[in-house]
Amino acid sequence: MMNRAAFGVVLALAVIAVAAAGCAGKDDKPAPTESAVTPSEAATTTSETASATPTGQPIGTATMKVSGSGQATIRYQINGGAEQTESNVALPWEKQYAVYDEIQSSVTADAGDAELICSIIMDGNLAAFESQPRPPCSFAYYG
């Protein structure tokens, strides 16, 4: 039989797991999630990443943003396409793109140990956000 302290720990872990899994958003669509890509993994990604080809009409527009001061190297992938790299970019930086259903896009920035903020905003709604050195953000819409 479980004592009260052990039950409390199990209950707390269950709440954390449910919160980490996200919850349904408007119209029971899954909430957007962020990937767990570390800066070193992002730096080793090549343009030969497997990609999905967008089909049909875009379902919205998104904007990738990187904020901070100074300059950064920015790597991004839009709609499962090849990774693009922009070096010595003055911050803030942003890139707007069409969003297709079930295809991931991502952005990461590197300015050494400087604190940066990356975000992806779709149709005025925050879809991904990170604030740290070398922040990774990713987003895919599932309608």
N, C-alpha and C positions, 0 to 999 in steps of 0.2 A: 504494500500500500504506500502511496506517495504522501510525504509530509507536506505541510503548507508552503515551506520555503521552496522545495523542489517543484511544486505545482506552480508557484509564482514565476519561477525561472522558465518553465516550459511555456506558460502562458505568454510571458514577455517575448520569448523567441518566436512564438507563433504570430504575435502581432507584428513583430519586425519583418518576418517572412512575408506576411500579407502586404505590408506597406511596401516592401522592396519589389514585390511582384507587380505593383501598380493596381489601379482599379479602372473600371470602365468609365469612359468619358461620356460626352454628349452622344445621344443616340446609341449607347452601349458600344461605342467603338473603343478598342483598347487604347490606353494612354500611351504616348510615345515613350520610348525607352532610350537610354544612352548605352553605348557599348563600353566594355571594360578594356579598352585598348590603352596600354601603357605608352608613354612617350617613346620608349625604345622600340616597341612594336610598330608604332606609327612611322618612325624614322626608317624602318627597314622595309616598309611596304613598297612594292614596285608598281609600275604602271601596267603590269601584266596580271593584276588582280582580276579574278573571275567577275564577270559583269552580266547584269541582266539588261536587255535592250528595252527601252521604254516603248510601249505601244499604246495606241489610242490617244485620246485627248488628255492633256494635263488636268489634274484635279485641283490645282491651286498654284500659288507662288510662294516661295520661301526666300529668305535672305540669311546668308551666313555672315556673322560678324565676329571680328576679333578686335578687342579694345585693350588699350594699354598705352604706354608711352615708348617713344623710340622707334626702333625697327625690329622686324621679325621675319623669320622664314615661315611661310604658310603653305601647308599641304592640304589639298582638298580633293574630294571625289564627288562628282555630281551624278545622280541617277545611275549608280553602278558603273560609271565610265572609268576611264583611265585616271590614275592619280596625277594631279597637276601640282607643280611646285613654283612658288613665287618667292624669290630671295630678296632680302634687304627692302622689305615693304614698309613704308611709313604707316604707323598706326594712327588712328583707327582704320580698319580695312573692312570692306563688305563686298559680297557677291550675291546677286539675285539670280534665281533660277526657277524653272517650271518644275513642279512636283508631279510625279506619276505614282500611281497606286503600287504599293508593295516593293518599292525599289529604294535602297538605302543611299543616303548621301552623308558625307562626313567632312569635318575640318579639324585641323590641329595646327597650333602655332608654337614656334620656339624662339624665345628671345633670351636664352640663357636661363638664369634663375629669377628673372623678373616675373612678377605676378601679372598674368594676363586673364582676360575674360573672353570666352568664346560662347556664342549663342547661335541658335537657329530659330528663326521666327517664321511661322507659316500663317499667312493671311491674318497678321496681327496678333497671333497667339504664340507664346513661348513654347517651343517644342524641345529644345535642348539647351542646357546651360552648365558651364564649368568655370570656376575661378581658381586658378593655380598656375604655377609655372608649367609650360607646355600642355595647355588644356586640350583634351580631346572631346569633340562633340559629334554625335551622329544622330540621324533621324530617318525614319521611314514611315510613311503614312499607310495605314491599312483601313480601307473604307468598306 
